[in-house]
């Protein structure tokens, strides 16, 4: 493929990418509906707004780890965090944030929650771990008849097909990850206390070939089938687990077994109108700043500046569409990270343009100056962006939710800004300079071509 055809193909790809990104970014409540061949295309994607923009509640809980051994405290906190995240998700909160802090604290952010007291009551309960045995077919038929015509989905009906037993989380000493001696596949081992040993022996003896479900907060987390009576108080749950799945199940079991009560120590409510005001002010500031930046680039770099502005618009559309598609929860700090990434994109363009102008002043042709300019600027762009990405990784890994949002949007923005500067700007330059009219140094802000 010739260089001109390759450049034209790249140009068409960029135009299509910009069009698709613009469609994704377009507000979903004012979305464009396209009907063709009987298919309805409608953009129903929405930006996920964080607590500070959407309004909601910020809760801080302190866990009582006095009864937990030091070696088990981290695992216990992870288990409790996982249980509370399950509860919040079941409550229907959009994009909740649940994370541990300072060893014994849990931070819960509930964006858009209206009934805060109900959410607090639900979150604050100690995890409930239960072992239930499968009903007989006669009992299942009676349940189906009772709820006939109620339109309850089958997966929820199945949760009713188990009877509560005397065995619960208080009888479980611990749950460990265990590796099969023959297959080396991860499994989960349960160890019961003396009372639980007897309970479990009775349950497995009368349910050979049947299912015994383990419920956490009334939600089944594992439904193994009993192969034989287990009388030694130790059970193995297998099922082609990955290591992550086995670890998660063990954490949930331990969370329901360990007495880790939590206490609400801080509550902060953010009004939705405050969030809306922040969005409007941020949008206004962003538009003004972007307009001034575009004006400067066009006045100082002329044709290069015009192409840079178009590339920046493409970069902004692509970035916002990525934020929607992933999706990323946008906060004020996240918006700040995105705006800073625009500055990084401009910085890359400035480095490239100055290199191109230097090459033009040396008397080189437009095409050679463009190639040399991009090649010489690449090392500086890569080094500066790499250091920024390393910083973003550190902030995202060790920072709190506010800092994490800033780091994620900045990191993604930096990656996309490199794509914008190296691929989009370069393609636009090659397309425009293929026209004879624009093959003059004056269009690049260079007066004399020595």
C-alpha positions as CSV (number, residue, x, y, z in Angstrom):
1,X,0.0,0.0,0.0
2,X,1.4,3.4,-1.0
3,X,2.0,6.1,1.6
4,X,-0.8,8.3,0.2
5,X,-3.4,5.5,0.3
6,X,-2.3,4.6,3.8
7,X,-2.7,8.2,5.0
8,X,-6.1,8.5,3.4
9,X,-7.2,5.2,5.1
10,X,-6.0,6.5,8.4
11,X,-7.9,9.7,7.9
12,X,-11.1,7.9,7.1
13,X,-10.6,5.7,10.3
14,X,-10.2,8.9,12.4
15,X,-13.4,10.4,10.9
16,X,-15.4,7.3,11.6
17,X,-13.9,7.1,15.2
18,X,-14.9,10.7,15.8
19,X,-18.4,10.2,14.5
20,X,-18.9,7.1,16.7
21,X,-17.5,8.8,19.7
22,X,-19.7,11.8,19.2
23,X,-22.7,9.6,19.0
24,X,-21.7,7.9,22.3
25,X,-21.0,11.1,24.1
26,X,-24.3,12.7,22.9
27,X,-26.7,13.0,26.0
28,X,-28.7,9.8,26.3
29,X,-31.9,11.7,27.3
30,X,-31.7,13.5,24.0
31,X,-30.3,10.6,22.1
32,X,-30.6,10.1,18.4
33,X,-32.8,7.2,17.4
34,X,-31.9,5.5,14.1
35,X,-34.3,3.1,12.5
36,X,-33.2,0.9,9.7
37,X,-34.1,-2.6,8.5
38,X,-36.5,-2.8,11.4
39,X,-33.7,-2.3,14.0
40,X,-33.8,0.6,16.4
41,X,-30.5,2.1,17.4
42,X,-30.6,4.3,20.4
43,X,-27.8,5.7,22.6
44,X,-28.9,4.9,26.1
45,X,-25.4,5.2,27.7
46,X,-25.0,7.6,30.6
47,X,-22.1,9.2,32.4
48,X,-21.8,7.7,35.8
49,X,-21.5,10.6,38.3
50,X,-19.9,10.3,41.6
51,X,-21.1,11.3,45.0
52,X,-19.9,14.9,44.8
53,X,-21.7,15.5,41.5
54,X,-24.8,13.4,41.8
55,X,-25.4,13.8,45.5
56,X,-25.8,11.1,48.0
57,X,-24.2,9.9,51.3
58,X,-20.7,9.2,52.6
59,X,-20.6,6.8,55.4
60,X,-17.6,5.7,57.6
61,X,-17.9,2.5,59.7
62,X,-15.5,1.2,62.3
63,X,-15.1,-2.6,62.7
64,X,-14.6,-4.3,66.1
65,X,-11.7,-6.7,65.6
66,X,-11.0,-7.4,69.2
67,X,-12.1,-11.0,68.9
68,X,-10.0,-11.6,65.7
69,X,-6.5,-12.8,65.6
70,X,-3.9,-10.4,64.2
71,X,-3.2,-12.8,61.3
72,X,-6.8,-12.9,60.3
73,X,-7.7,-9.2,60.6
74,X,-6.9,-8.3,57.0
75,X,-8.9,-11.2,55.6
76,X,-11.8,-10.5,58.0
77,X,-12.0,-6.9,56.8
78,X,-11.9,-8.0,53.2
79,X,-14.7,-10.4,53.9
80,X,-16.8,-7.8,55.6
81,X,-16.2,-5.3,52.8
82,X,-17.3,-7.9,50.3
83,X,-20.5,-8.6,52.3
84,X,-21.4,-4.9,52.6
85,X,-20.8,-4.5,48.8
86,X,-23.2,-7.3,48.2
87,X,-25.8,-5.6,50.4
88,X,-25.3,-2.2,48.7
89,X,-25.6,-3.8,45.2
90,X,-28.8,-5.6,46.3
91,X,-30.2,-2.3,47.5
92,X,-29.9,-1.0,44.0
93,X,-27.3,1.8,44.5
94,X,-25.7,2.9,41.2
95,X,-21.9,2.7,41.2
96,X,-21.4,2.3,45.0
97,X,-17.9,2.6,46.5
98,X,-17.0,0.3,49.4
99,X,-13.4,0.2,50.6
100,X,-11.3,-0.4,53.7
101,X,-9.2,2.3,55.3
102,X,-6.8,2.5,58.3
103,X,-7.1,-1.2,59.0
104,X,-10.4,-1.3,60.8
105,X,-12.6,1.2,58.9
106,X,-15.0,0.9,56.0
107,X,-15.9,3.8,53.7
108,X,-19.2,3.5,51.9
109,X,-20.2,6.1,49.3
110,X,-23.8,5.8,48.0
111,X,-24.5,8.1,45.1
112,X,-28.1,9.1,44.5
113,X,-29.5,7.4,47.6
114,X,-32.7,9.0,48.8
115,X,-33.6,6.8,51.8
116,X,-30.4,7.1,53.8
117,X,-31.8,5.7,57.0
118,X,-32.9,2.5,55.3
119,X,-29.5,2.1,53.7
120,X,-27.7,2.6,57.0
121,X,-30.0,0.0,58.7
122,X,-29.3,-2.5,56.0
123,X,-25.5,-2.0,55.9
124,X,-25.0,-2.1,59.6
125,X,-26.3,-5.6,60.2
126,X,-23.8,-8.3,61.1
127,X,-23.3,-10.8,58.2
128,X,-25.7,-13.8,58.5
129,X,-24.3,-17.2,57.3
130,X,-26.8,-20.1,57.1
131,X,-26.6,-23.7,55.8
132,X,-29.9,-24.8,54.2
133,X,-30.9,-28.2,52.9
134,X,-32.8,-28.9,49.7
135,X,-36.6,-29.4,50.0
136,X,-38.3,-32.6,48.8
137,X,-40.2,-32.5,45.5
138,X,-43.5,-32.4,47.3
139,X,-42.4,-29.3,49.3
140,X,-41.2,-27.6,46.1
141,X,-44.5,-28.3,44.4
142,X,-46.3,-26.7,47.3
143,X,-44.1,-23.6,47.0
144,X,-44.7,-23.3,43.3
145,X,-48.5,-23.6,43.9
146,X,-48.3,-20.9,46.5
147,X,-46.6,-18.4,44.2
148,X,-48.4,-19.5,41.0
149,X,-49.2,-16.5,38.8
150,X,-46.9,-14.1,40.8
151,X,-44.4,-13.8,37.9
152,X,-41.4,-14.4,40.2
153,X,-38.3,-15.3,38.1
154,X,-37.2,-18.9,38.4
155,X,-33.8,-18.0,39.9
156,X,-35.6,-16.3,42.8
157,X,-38.0,-19.2,43.2
158,X,-35.1,-21.5,43.5
159,X,-33.9,-19.6,46.6
160,X,-37.1,-20.6,48.3
161,X,-36.5,-24.3,47.8
162,X,-34.3,-24.8,50.8
163,X,-35.1,-25.4,54.5
164,X,-33.1,-23.7,57.2
165,X,-31.0,-26.0,59.4
166,X,-29.5,-25.6,62.9
167,X,-26.1,-25.0,61.4
168,X,-25.0,-21.4,60.9
169,X,-22.0,-19.1,60.9
170,X,-21.4,-19.3,64.6
171,X,-20.4,-23.0,64.1
172,X,-17.9,-22.4,61.4
173,X,-14.3,-21.9,62.7
174,X,-12.7,-21.0,59.4
175,X,-12.7,-21.4,55.7
176,X,-9.4,-22.0,53.8
177,X,-8.3,-22.3,50.2
178,X,-7.3,-25.9,49.6
179,X,-5.5,-27.5,46.6
180,X,-6.5,-31.0,45.4
181,X,-3.6,-33.4,45.7
182,X,-4.3,-34.9,42.3
183,X,-5.5,-32.1,40.1
184,X,-4.0,-29.2,42.0
185,X,-7.2,-27.2,41.4
186,X,-8.2,-24.7,44.1
187,X,-11.0,-25.8,46.5
188,X,-12.5,-24.4,49.7
189,X,-12.2,-26.2,53.0
190,X,-14.6,-25.7,55.8
191,X,-13.7,-26.5,59.5
192,X,-16.5,-26.6,62.0
193,X,-16.4,-26.5,65.8
194,X,-17.6,-29.5,68.0
195,X,-21.3,-28.5,67.8
196,X,-21.1,-27.7,64.1
197,X,-19.3,-31.0,63.5
198,X,-22.4,-32.9,64.8
199,X,-24.8,-30.7,63.0
200,X,-23.0,-31.0,59.7
201,X,-22.7,-34.8,60.1
202,X,-26.5,-35.1,60.6
203,X,-27.2,-32.8,57.6
204,X,-24.9,-34.6,55.2
205,X,-26.1,-38.0,56.3
206,X,-29.7,-37.3,55.4
207,X,-28.9,-35.4,52.2
208,X,-26.5,-37.7,50.3
209,X,-27.0,-37.0,46.6
210,X,-28.9,-33.8,47.4
211,X,-27.8,-30.2,47.6
212,X,-26.9,-28.2,50.7
213,X,-26.9,-24.5,50.0
214,X,-24.8,-21.9,51.9
215,X,-26.6,-18.6,52.2
216,X,-25.0,-15.2,53.1
217,X,-27.5,-12.5,53.9
218,X,-30.2,-14.6,52.4
219,X,-28.3,-14.9,49.1
220,X,-26.8,-18.3,48.0
221,X,-23.1,-18.1,47.6
222,X,-22.5,-21.8,47.1
223,X,-24.8,-24.8,46.4
224,X,-22.7,-28.0,46.6
225,X,-24.0,-31.5,46.3
226,X,-23.4,-33.9,49.1
227,X,-21.5,-37.0,47.9
228,X,-21.2,-38.8,51.2
229,X,-21.8,-38.3,54.9
230,X,-19.1,-36.0,56.5
231,X,-18.6,-36.8,60.1
232,X,-15.1,-35.3,60.9
233,X,-16.2,-31.7,60.9
234,X,-14.2,-30.9,57.7
235,X,-15.7,-30.4,54.3
236,X,-14.4,-29.6,50.9
237,X,-16.3,-27.5,48.3
238,X,-15.1,-28.2,44.8
239,X,-16.4,-26.9,41.5
240,X,-13.7,-25.9,39.0
241,X,-12.9,-22.8,40.9
242,X,-10.3,-20.3,39.7
243,X,-8.0,-19.0,42.5
244,X,-9.9,-15.7,42.6
245,X,-13.3,-17.5,42.9
246,X,-12.0,-19.8,45.7
247,X,-10.5,-16.8,47.5
248,X,-13.8,-14.8,47.2
249,X,-15.9,-17.7,48.5
250,X,-13.5,-18.3,51.5
251,X,-13.7,-14.5,52.3
252,X,-17.5,-14.6,52.2
253,X,-17.7,-17.7,54.4
254,X,-15.3,-16.2,56.9
255,X,-17.2,-12.9,57.0
256,X,-20.3,-14.8,57.9
257,X,-18.5,-16.9,60.5
258,X,-16.4,-14.2,62.3
259,X,-18.1,-11.9,64.7
260,X,-17.1,-8.5,63.2
261,X,-19.7,-6.0,64.2
262,X,-19.4,-2.5,62.6
263,X,-20.4,0.8,64.0
264,X,-21.3,4.0,62.0
265,X,-19.0,6.7,63.2
266,X,-19.4,9.4,60.5
267,X,-22.2,10.4,58.0
268,X,-22.0,13.1,55.5
269,X,-24.8,13.9,53.0
270,X,-24.1,15.8,49.8
271,X,-27.1,17.6,48.2
272,X,-27.8,16.8,44.6
273,X,-28.2,20.6,43.8
274,X,-24.7,21.2,45.0
275,X,-23.5,18.5,42.6
276,X,-25.4,20.0,39.7
277,X,-23.9,23.4,40.5
278,X,-20.4,21.9,40.5
279,X,-21.1,20.2,37.1
280,X,-22.3,23.5,35.6
281,X,-19.3,25.5,36.9
282,X,-16.8,22.8,35.8
283,X,-18.4,22.7,32.4
284,X,-18.3,26.5,32.0
285,X,-14.7,26.7,33.2
286,X,-13.7,23.9,30.8
287,X,-15.4,25.5,27.8
288,X,-13.7,28.9,28.5
289,X,-10.3,27.3,29.1
290,X,-10.6,25.2,25.9
291,X,-11.7,28.2,23.8
292,X,-8.7,30.3,25.0
293,X,-6.4,27.4,24.4
294,X,-7.7,26.9,20.8
295,X,-7.4,30.6,20.2
296,X,-3.7,30.7,21.3
297,X,-2.8,27.6,19.2
298,X,-4.4,29.0,16.1
299,X,-2.9,32.5,16.4
300,X,0.6,31.2,17.3
301,X,0.9,28.1,15.1
302,X,-1.5,29.0,12.3
303,X,-2.3,25.9,10.2
304,X,-0.6,23.7,12.8
305,X,-2.8,25.2,15.4
306,X,-6.0,24.6,13.5
307,X,-5.1,21.0,13.0
308,X,-4.1,20.7,16.7
309,X,-7.6,22.0,17.7
310,X,-9.3,19.5,15.5
311,X,-7.1,16.7,17.0
312,X,-8.0,18.0,20.5
313,X,-11.7,17.8,19.7
314,X,-11.2,14.3,18.5
315,X,-9.2,13.5,21.6
316,X,-12.0,14.9,23.9
317,X,-14.7,13.0,22.1
318,X,-12.8,9.7,22.2
319,X,-11.9,10.2,25.9
320,X,-15.5,11.0,27.0
321,X,-16.8,8.0,25.0
322,X,-14.3,5.7,26.8
323,X,-15.4,7.1,30.1
324,X,-19.0,6.2,29.2
325,X,-18.2,2.7,27.8
326,X,-16.0,1.4,30.7
327,X,-17.8,3.1,32.6
328,X,-15.8,5.4,34.9
329,X,-17.5,7.1,37.8
330,X,-16.8,10.8,37.2
331,X,-16.1,13.0,40.3
332,X,-14.9,16.6,40.5
333,X,-11.3,15.3,40.9
334,X,-11.9,12.9,38.0
335,X,-12.9,15.9,35.8
336,X,-9.8,17.7,37.0
337,X,-7.7,14.7,35.8
338,X,-9.4,14.8,32.4
339,X,-8.8,18.6,32.0
340,X,-5.1,18.1,33.0
341,X,-4.8,15.3,30.4
342,X,-6.0,17.8,27.8
343,X,-3.0,20.0,28.9
344,X,-0.8,17.0,28.4
345,X,-2.2,16.5,24.9
346,X,-1.5,20.2,24.1
347,X,2.0,19.9,25.5
348,X,2.7,16.9,23.1
349,X,1.5,19.0,20.1
350,X,3.6,22.0,21.1
351,X,6.8,19.8,21.3
352,X,6.0,18.3,17.9
353,X,5.2,21.7,16.3
354,X,8.4,23.4,17.6
355,X,10.4,20.5,16.2
356,X,8.7,20.8,12.8
357,X,9.4,24.6,12.7
358,X,13.0,24.0,13.6
359,X,13.4,21.6,10.7
360,X,11.6,24.1,8.3
361,X,14.0,26.9,9.4
362,X,16.9,24.6,8.4
363,X,15.5,24.6,4.9
364,X,14.0,21.1,4.8
365,X,10.9,20.3,2.8
366,X,7.5,20.2,4.5
367,X,7.2,16.4,4.3
368,X,10.7,15.8,5.7
369,X,10.2,18.4,8.4
370,X,7.0,16.7,9.6
371,X,8.7,13.2,9.8
372,X,11.7,14.6,11.5
373,X,9.6,16.7,13.9
374,X,7.6,13.7,15.1
375,X,10.6,11.5,15.4
376,X,12.6,14.0,17.4
377,X,9.7,14.9,19.7
378,X,8.7,11.3,20.4
379,X,11.4,10.7,23.1
380,X,10.4,13.7,25.1
381,X,6.7,13.0,24.8
382,X,7.2,9.3,25.8
383,X,9.4,10.1,28.8
384,X,7.1,12.8,30.2
385,X,3.9,10.7,29.7
386,X,5.6,7.6,31.2
387,X,6.5,9.4,34.4
388,X,2.9,10.7,34.6
389,X,1.5,7.2,34.1
390,X,3.7,5.8,36.8
391,X,2.5,8.5,39.2
392,X,-1.1,7.7,38.2
393,X,-0.6,4.1,39.0
394,X,0.8,4.9,42.4
395,X,-2.0,7.3,43.2
396,X,-4.7,4.8,42.0
397,X,-3.2,1.9,44.0
398,X,-2.6,3.7,47.3
399,X,-5.0,6.6,47.2
400,X,-8.5,7.1,48.5
401,X,-11.6,7.2,46.2
402,X,-11.2,10.9,45.4
403,X,-7.5,10.6,44.5
404,X,-8.2,7.3,42.6
405,X,-10.8,9.0,40.4
406,X,-8.2,11.7,39.5
407,X,-5.5,9.2,38.8
408,X,-7.7,6.9,36.6
409,X,-9.1,9.7,34.3
410,X,-5.6,11.3,34.1
411,X,-4.0,8.0,33.2
412,X,-6.5,7.1,30.5
413,X,-6.3,10.7,29.2
414,X,-2.5,10.5,28.9
415,X,-2.7,7.3,27.0
416,X,-5.3,8.7,24.6
417,X,-3.4,12.0,24.3
418,X,-0.4,10.1,23.0
419,X,-2.6,8.4,20.4
420,X,-4.1,11.8,19.5
421,X,-0.7,13.6,19.1
422,X,1.1,10.9,17.3
423,X,-1.6,9.4,15.1
424,X,-4.4,11.9,14.7
425,X,-2.3,15.1,14.4
426,X,0.2,13.4,12.1
427,X,-2.5,12.1,9.8
428,X,-4.2,15.4,9.6
429,X,-0.9,17.1,8.8
430,X,-0.1,14.6,6.0
431,X,-3.6,15.0,4.5
432,X,-3.5,18.8,4.5
433,X,0.2,19.2,3.3
434,X,-0.6,16.9,0.3
435,X,-2.4,19.9,-1.1
436,X,0.1,22.2,-2.9
437,X,-1.5,25.4,-1.5
438,X,-0.5,24.5,2.0
439,X,3.1,23.5,1.2
440,X,4.5,26.8,2.3
441,X,6.4,27.5,5.6
442,X,4.2,30.6,6.2
443,X,1.3,28.3,7.0
444,X,3.4,26.8,9.8
445,X,4.4,30.2,11.3
446,X,7.8,30.2,9.7
447,X,8.6,33.4,7.9
448,X,11.9,32.6,6.3
449,X,12.9,29.3,4.8
450,X,16.7,29.4,5.0
